[in-house]
Amino acid sequence: MSSPLPPADAEAALRLRGIALYSLAMLLFAGTDACAKYAGQFVPVMEVVWVRFLVQVVLAVLVFQPWRAIALYKTRRPVLQFMRGMFLAGSTIFNFLAIHQLQLDQTMSIGFSAPFITAALAGPLLGEWAGPRRWAAILVGFAGVLIITMPGFGTLKPAIFLSVAAACSNAFYILSTRLLTRTDSSAGLVLYSALIPMLVLAPISVPAMAVPPTWLIGLCMFLTGALAFTGHWCLVQAHRQTAVPVLAPFMYTGLIWMILLGYLVFDDVPEPRTLVGASIIIASGLYLLYRERVREPERQQPVDVLDG
């Protein structure tokens, strides 16, 4: 029988486990977008979106078995819960439409602007006001987004605005999640985030559905929901292992996976301006995380982000 680890070693082991789970979540989210991009070439994008939420709901019900603890799924703020689900629906729709026309690394890089939008809006909406240094980091981060999107650096693709809209929707999804964590359970948040979009989008998506032409396309549609659900499970487990400031920088490993999948699956080579803009966004994001660590090193608040 092995002896227990010393406290410092046990903490280090938990930290490494949390980092591994978080990095795995980023890989799963990148896989979600890659599957959605591939399937969206052969079936309507709204069908891919709806199936993604349908699969997530089915898996969530099978795993969580909500009938065993109904009280966990009672929401005290139904309107905000509904709005949160619609913000996630908007983020997913805009993102899936964008990746249908853009490279995966472009959509991921622009998606990194969501934390900056969140930081800017957290003051008036949550009372978490950003100081001068944070605002400087926010502005620098937006400069990185402009480098990726500005027509002066190449041909401006209208789909870029879809990716920006996805980032904005994701920012409001994050803010509403922060508000709801004060009153609602994590299990309820995970289930409702997929159930609400599935029900609302059904009248639009189901009538226009087409049979996937091959089993591979059908598998990709299923994987959009399965990978997203598993990614969020890894995300929650990672936050249980260690603190947000330790995990958050590893969000940017998602860009590595996006570049690799884009190249291997779609023969996409990242443009230099995308890499430059992404580097600026990542540097600004890391500075924001550093300021968070300085102010509240022990704060832990699991928030779902980068949902595809």
C-alpha positions as CSV (number, residue, x, y, z in Angstrom):
1,M,0.0,0.0,0.0
2,S,1.6,3.3,-1.1
3,S,2.0,6.1,1.4
4,P,0.2,9.4,0.8
5,L,2.0,12.1,-1.0
6,P,3.3,15.1,1.0
7,P,0.9,18.1,0.8
8,A,3.1,20.0,-1.6
9,D,3.5,17.0,-3.9
10,A,-0.2,16.3,-3.7
11,E,-1.0,19.9,-4.7
12,A,1.4,19.7,-7.6
13,A,-0.1,16.5,-8.8
14,L,-3.6,18.0,-8.7
15,R,-2.4,21.1,-10.6
16,L,-0.8,19.0,-13.3
17,R,-3.9,16.9,-13.6
18,G,-6.0,20.0,-13.9
19,I,-3.8,21.4,-16.6
20,A,-3.9,18.1,-18.5
21,L,-7.7,18.1,-18.4
22,Y,-8.0,21.7,-19.4
23,S,-5.6,21.2,-22.3
24,L,-7.6,18.1,-23.4
25,A,-10.8,20.3,-23.3
26,M,-9.2,22.7,-25.7
27,L,-8.3,19.9,-28.1
28,L,-11.9,18.6,-27.9
29,F,-13.3,22.1,-28.6
30,A,-11.0,22.3,-31.6
31,G,-12.2,18.9,-32.8
32,T,-15.8,20.2,-32.4
33,D,-15.2,23.1,-34.7
34,A,-13.3,20.9,-37.2
35,C,-16.2,18.4,-37.4
36,A,-18.7,21.2,-37.7
37,K,-16.7,22.8,-40.6
38,Y,-16.5,19.4,-42.4
39,A,-20.1,18.5,-41.9
40,G,-21.3,22.0,-42.8
41,Q,-19.9,21.5,-46.3
42,F,-22.5,18.8,-47.1
43,V,-25.6,19.6,-44.9
44,P,-27.2,22.8,-43.7
45,V,-25.2,24.6,-41.0
46,M,-28.3,25.0,-38.9
47,E,-28.8,21.2,-39.0
48,V,-25.3,20.8,-37.6
49,V,-26.0,23.3,-34.9
50,W,-29.2,21.6,-33.8
51,V,-27.7,18.1,-33.8
52,R,-24.8,19.4,-31.8
53,F,-27.2,20.6,-29.0
54,L,-29.4,17.5,-29.3
55,V,-26.4,15.2,-28.8
56,Q,-25.2,17.2,-25.8
57,V,-28.7,17.1,-24.2
58,V,-28.9,13.3,-24.6
59,L,-25.5,12.8,-23.2
60,A,-26.1,15.2,-20.3
61,V,-29.4,13.4,-19.4
62,L,-27.7,10.0,-19.5
63,V,-24.7,11.1,-17.4
64,F,-26.4,13.4,-14.9
65,Q,-29.7,11.6,-14.6
66,P,-31.6,14.7,-13.5
67,W,-34.6,12.8,-12.2
68,R,-32.5,11.6,-9.3
69,A,-32.1,15.2,-7.9
70,I,-34.8,17.4,-9.5
71,A,-34.0,20.2,-7.0
72,L,-30.6,20.8,-8.6
73,Y,-32.4,21.8,-11.9
74,K,-34.8,24.4,-10.5
75,T,-33.7,27.8,-11.6
76,R,-34.4,31.0,-9.6
77,R,-33.8,33.2,-12.6
78,P,-35.6,31.6,-15.5
79,V,-35.4,34.7,-17.8
80,L,-31.6,35.0,-17.4
81,Q,-31.3,31.3,-17.8
82,F,-33.2,31.5,-21.1
83,M,-31.1,34.4,-22.3
84,R,-27.9,32.5,-21.4
85,G,-29.0,29.6,-23.6
86,M,-29.7,32.0,-26.4
87,F,-26.3,33.7,-26.1
88,L,-24.7,30.2,-26.4
89,A,-27.0,29.4,-29.4
90,G,-25.9,32.7,-31.0
91,S,-22.3,32.0,-30.3
92,T,-22.5,28.5,-31.8
93,I,-24.5,29.6,-34.9
94,F,-22.2,32.5,-35.7
95,N,-19.1,30.3,-35.1
96,F,-20.3,27.4,-37.2
97,L,-21.3,29.8,-40.0
98,A,-17.9,31.5,-39.8
99,I,-15.8,28.3,-39.9
100,H,-17.8,27.3,-42.9
101,Q,-16.0,30.1,-44.8
102,L,-12.9,30.9,-42.7
103,Q,-9.9,29.0,-41.6
104,L,-10.1,27.4,-38.1
105,D,-7.1,29.4,-36.8
106,Q,-8.8,32.7,-37.9
107,T,-12.0,32.0,-36.0
108,M,-10.2,30.8,-32.9
109,S,-7.9,33.9,-32.9
110,I,-10.9,36.2,-33.1
111,G,-12.7,34.1,-30.5
112,F,-9.9,34.9,-28.1
113,S,-11.3,38.5,-27.9
114,A,-14.3,37.2,-25.8
115,P,-12.4,37.6,-22.5
116,F,-11.6,41.3,-23.4
117,I,-15.2,42.0,-24.2
118,T,-16.2,40.3,-20.9
119,A,-13.7,42.4,-19.0
120,A,-15.0,45.6,-20.6
121,L,-18.6,44.8,-19.8
122,A,-18.1,43.3,-16.3
123,G,-18.1,46.8,-14.8
124,P,-21.5,48.0,-15.7
125,L,-23.1,44.5,-15.6
126,L,-21.4,42.9,-12.6
127,G,-19.7,45.7,-10.8
128,E,-16.3,44.3,-11.6
129,W,-14.6,47.5,-12.9
130,A,-11.4,47.3,-14.9
131,G,-8.6,49.6,-13.9
132,P,-6.3,51.5,-16.3
133,R,-3.9,48.6,-16.7
134,R,-6.7,46.3,-17.6
135,W,-8.1,48.7,-20.1
136,A,-4.7,49.1,-21.7
137,A,-4.5,45.3,-22.1
138,I,-8.1,45.3,-23.5
139,L,-7.2,47.9,-26.1
140,V,-4.0,46.1,-27.1
141,G,-6.0,42.9,-27.4
142,F,-8.5,44.5,-29.7
143,A,-5.6,45.8,-31.7
144,G,-4.7,42.2,-32.3
145,V,-8.2,41.5,-33.5
146,L,-8.0,44.4,-35.9
147,I,-4.8,43.1,-37.3
148,I,-6.6,39.8,-38.2
149,T,-9.7,41.5,-39.5
150,M,-8.7,44.8,-41.1
151,P,-9.0,45.0,-44.9
152,G,-5.7,46.9,-45.1
153,F,-3.9,43.6,-44.4
154,G,-5.7,41.6,-47.1
155,T,-9.1,41.0,-48.5
156,L,-11.8,41.5,-45.9
157,K,-14.1,38.5,-45.8
158,P,-17.7,39.2,-44.6
159,A,-17.5,36.0,-42.6
160,I,-15.1,37.7,-40.2
161,F,-18.0,39.7,-38.8
162,L,-19.7,36.4,-38.0
163,S,-16.7,35.4,-36.0
164,V,-16.7,38.7,-34.2
165,A,-20.4,38.2,-33.5
166,A,-19.7,34.8,-32.1
167,A,-17.1,36.3,-29.7
168,C,-19.6,38.9,-28.6
169,S,-22.2,36.3,-28.0
170,N,-19.7,34.2,-26.1
171,A,-18.8,37.2,-23.9
172,F,-22.5,37.7,-22.9
173,Y,-22.7,33.9,-22.3
174,I,-19.8,34.1,-19.9
175,L,-21.3,37.1,-18.1
176,S,-24.7,35.5,-17.7
177,T,-23.0,32.3,-16.4
178,R,-21.2,34.3,-13.8
179,L,-24.5,35.8,-12.6
180,L,-26.3,32.5,-12.6
181,T,-23.5,30.7,-10.6
182,R,-24.6,32.8,-7.6
183,T,-28.1,31.2,-7.6
184,D,-28.2,28.0,-9.8
185,S,-26.4,24.7,-9.7
186,S,-23.6,23.7,-12.1
187,A,-25.6,20.7,-13.2
188,G,-28.5,22.9,-14.1
189,L,-26.3,25.3,-16.0
190,V,-24.7,22.5,-18.1
191,L,-28.1,20.9,-19.0
192,Y,-30.0,24.2,-19.7
193,S,-27.2,25.6,-21.8
194,A,-27.9,22.8,-24.4
195,L,-31.6,22.2,-23.8
196,I,-32.8,25.8,-24.4
197,P,-31.0,26.2,-27.8
198,M,-32.2,22.7,-28.8
199,L,-35.9,23.5,-28.1
200,V,-35.8,27.1,-29.6
201,L,-33.9,26.1,-32.8
202,A,-36.0,23.0,-33.5
203,P,-38.8,24.7,-35.5
204,I,-36.1,26.4,-37.7
205,S,-33.7,23.5,-38.1
206,V,-35.7,20.3,-38.2
207,P,-37.9,21.1,-41.2
208,A,-34.8,21.9,-43.3
209,M,-32.8,18.8,-42.2
210,A,-31.2,16.6,-44.8
211,V,-30.0,13.1,-44.5
212,P,-26.2,13.0,-44.3
213,P,-24.9,11.7,-47.6
214,T,-22.3,9.5,-46.0
215,W,-21.7,7.8,-42.6
216,L,-18.6,9.9,-42.1
217,I,-20.6,13.2,-42.3
218,G,-23.2,11.7,-39.9
219,L,-20.4,10.8,-37.5
220,C,-19.0,14.3,-37.7
221,M,-22.4,15.7,-36.8
222,F,-22.6,13.4,-33.8
223,L,-19.1,14.3,-32.7
224,T,-19.9,18.0,-32.6
225,G,-22.1,17.3,-29.6
226,A,-20.1,14.5,-28.1
227,L,-16.8,16.3,-28.2
228,A,-18.4,19.6,-26.9
229,F,-20.0,17.7,-24.0
230,T,-16.8,15.8,-23.1
231,G,-14.9,19.1,-23.4
232,H,-17.1,20.8,-20.9
233,W,-16.9,17.8,-18.6
234,C,-13.1,18.1,-18.7
235,L,-13.3,21.8,-18.1
236,V,-15.4,21.4,-15.0
237,Q,-13.1,18.6,-13.7
238,A,-10.1,20.8,-14.4
239,H,-11.5,23.6,-12.3
240,R,-12.1,21.2,-9.5
241,Q,-8.4,20.3,-9.5
242,T,-6.8,23.7,-9.4
243,A,-7.5,27.4,-9.6
244,V,-8.5,29.5,-12.6
245,P,-5.3,31.6,-12.8
246,V,-3.3,28.4,-13.2
247,L,-5.5,27.0,-15.9
248,A,-6.6,30.0,-18.0
249,P,-3.3,30.5,-19.9
250,F,-3.7,27.0,-21.3
251,M,-6.8,28.2,-23.2
252,Y,-4.4,29.4,-25.9
253,T,-3.3,25.8,-26.6
254,G,-6.5,25.7,-28.6
255,L,-4.9,27.8,-31.3
256,I,-2.2,25.1,-31.8
257,W,-4.8,22.4,-32.2
258,M,-6.8,24.6,-34.6
259,I,-3.8,25.2,-36.8
260,L,-2.9,21.5,-36.8
261,L,-6.4,20.4,-37.6
262,G,-6.9,23.1,-40.2
263,Y,-3.7,22.0,-42.0
264,L,-4.2,18.2,-41.7
265,V,-7.9,18.2,-42.6
266,F,-8.5,21.2,-44.8
267,D,-4.9,22.1,-46.0
268,D,-5.2,25.5,-44.4
269,V,-1.9,27.3,-43.8
270,P,-2.2,30.2,-41.3
271,E,-1.7,33.7,-42.7
272,P,1.2,35.7,-41.2
273,R,-1.2,38.5,-40.0
274,T,-3.3,35.9,-38.2
275,L,-0.3,34.7,-36.3
276,V,0.8,38.2,-35.5
277,G,-2.7,39.2,-34.3
278,A,-3.1,36.0,-32.3
279,S,0.3,36.6,-30.6
280,I,-0.8,40.1,-29.5
281,I,-4.2,38.8,-28.3
282,I,-2.5,36.0,-26.3
283,A,0.1,38.4,-24.8
284,S,-2.7,40.8,-23.7
285,G,-4.8,37.9,-22.3
286,L,-1.8,36.6,-20.3
287,Y,-1.3,40.0,-18.8
288,L,-5.0,40.2,-17.8
289,L,-4.6,36.8,-16.2
290,Y,-1.5,38.0,-14.4
291,R,-3.4,41.0,-13.0
292,E,-6.2,38.5,-11.8
293,R,-3.6,36.4,-10.0
294,V,-2.1,39.5,-8.3
295,R,-5.5,40.7,-7.1
296,E,-7.2,37.4,-6.3
297,P,-4.8,34.4,-6.4
298,E,-7.2,32.0,-4.7
299,R,-10.4,32.8,-6.5
300,Q,-12.0,29.8,-8.2
301,Q,-15.0,30.3,-10.5
302,P,-15.7,27.7,-13.2
303,V,-17.0,29.5,-16.2
304,D,-17.8,27.7,-19.6
305,V,-15.9,29.4,-22.4
306,L,-14.9,28.7,-26.0
307,D,-17.9,26.6,-26.7
308,G,-18.2,25.6,-30.2
